[in-house]
Amino acid sequence: MRVIRHIGFILTERDTADESRWLPLARLILLAHLGVTLALAYNLNIWLDEAFTLDTTSRGLAYAFRRALDFELQPPLYFSLLSLWRQVDDSVFFARLPSVFAVAATIRLAASLARRYIKNLDQPVFVAFIALVAFNPFMIWAATEARLYAFVLLFSAVLLVTFHDGFLKEKVSRRAQILYALTATLALYTQYYIGFLLVANACALLASRRWRPLRNYVWLMCAVGVTFAPMLVTVISQVATHTRGYGDPLSIIESINVIYWRTQEYLLPVAWSPLYFWRRWLLRFGVVAFAALVWKRRRSLPSELRAVWVTALMLAASFVVVASRTPEALMQERHTAALFFPIILAVVSLVCVINKKAISAWLLLSALFYLTTLGITYAPVAKRGDWIRVATYLMAAEQPGQMILVFSASSALPLGYYYKGVNHLTPLHAGYEHGSDTSTPLDERQIGEALRSVSPDAEQVWLVTDWTCEGADAPVDCIRLKKYLFEQYHIESSRVFHHSEVTRLRRKRADE
């Protein structure tokens, strides 16, 4: 019960008299965030990973548990709980609601993080910081995903708050320590990578020479390790499977570049290409300023600043090590979500130490990057593929007996969730399954045999291609497929959607 009361305390901390004047605006920010994310969660189409989630959680708790371990190659907690949640309603919107609410709770915790780790933050700027967390494109994205990343953000925020209260404060809280250990256990059963945050926090205590809290921390982590021990054999098997068939691991230099790119996207996400130039130089200047500040004020930096920077650097270093042993496809922006809050807190706290006025400039600059990215990303009101509109178009224009070809197979799964027409979707190219290498290109003979085996006499064919067929980097399979079809069929119509295209073809006559 004490731990539960501590959770309530964190989420409902009393505001100071000065802060209370800004409380209505902070609540308005949270309501605005919820309005945006609820609308997007309701209207956006699913993509491949969300289609996997819907399948994994569609057949009961036992199936979700096994599928999480064997196919998703993830810990089972998120998928098991979501399978229970979806027994009430199996819609996409309902499956996304836990993510919406988890991110909303995370925004509330962002206020607690700011109070603890960012010193000398004026109240108007404090509210602006909460607004930027609420409308950071990565937070908006996580809230609209039927995946586990919203909970990674939530758990990482809880861990940072309780780490401060339980190990960094002069008078540590035993309840916060217990809550930290409980959260760490839940986090590890949600995503393995969040374990790196636990190691990074230990390094922060070591760097701060907090010997007694460090001793308590080690004992608590031993208890967490015991609770996680049943998963160790599964984790070893999953790692072996997850790294097979996705390409070669990165070099150490490439790994550093990948993680540095991830931190840039968390801090200043770019969807409008002219901003890439400014971001590059702004962050380079920031790295130099950071090094100079640390050297100049190395003896007088606040303990919270040192702790959060050590945490961020050690966490980033952990991801660099993993990236150097993992193909890049398995180290995407979403996979390193545990890095989000340490990086945000480290940079904002550093800017505050440099100059109080500098934080206002930083927040305004961030707003420019955030708003342009959100506007460009969500202007189509669709995720990649735009499968709702594609399915609606196909069902309105198709005729019975027509063949619908989908390149690639990975796009046939989310499209099939919306397509309920009279024909069948025929995936082309093997796509992929976890741990199996199916990337060998098909030649024209294999393509022809595949099409004839499905519908040898089809006069009309629909071809649905996704973003992998766009531009000069289109895979060999797609180029060969189009070449084969355009030799055998006329193009009757073509319609472009958001990162997808639907083409209607008619077979050429013998004399053509």
Salt bridges, closest charged atoms under 4 A:
GLU13 OE1 - ARG115 NH1 3.54
GLU13 OE2 - ARG116 NH2 3.06
ASP15 OD1 - ARG115 NH2 2.64
ASP18 OD1 - ARG21 NH2 2.67
GLU19 OE2 - ARG115 NE 3.37
ASP49 OD2 - ARG334 NH2 3.57
GLU50 OE2 - ARG96 NE 2.88
GLU50 OE1 - LYS383 NZ 2.96
ASP55 OD1 - ARG59 NH2 3.06
ASP55 OD2 - ARG67 NH2 3.09
GLU72 OE1 - ARG147 NH1 3.12
GLU145 OE2 - LYS383 NZ 2.41
ASP165 OD2 - HIS6 NE2 3.77
ASP165 OD1 - ARG116 NE 2.83
ASP165 OD1 - HIS164 ND1 3.21
GLU170 OE2 - ARG210 NH1 3.92
GLU265 OE2 - ARG279 NH1 2.45
GLU304 OE2 - LYS119 NZ 3.74
GLU304 OE2 - HIS164 NE2 3.86
ASP386 OD1 - ARG389 NH1 2.95
GLU444 OE2 - LYS483 NZ 3.50
GLU449 OE2 - ARG445 NH1 3.03
GLU470 OE1 - HIS499 ND1 3.34
ASP477 OD2 - HIS429 NE2 3.52
GLU487 OE2 - LYS483 NZ 2.94
GLU492 OE1 - ARG504 NE 3.42
GLU492 OE2 - ARG506 NE 2.43
ASP511 OD1 - ARG509 NE 3.58
GLU512 OE2 - HIS490 NE2 2.83
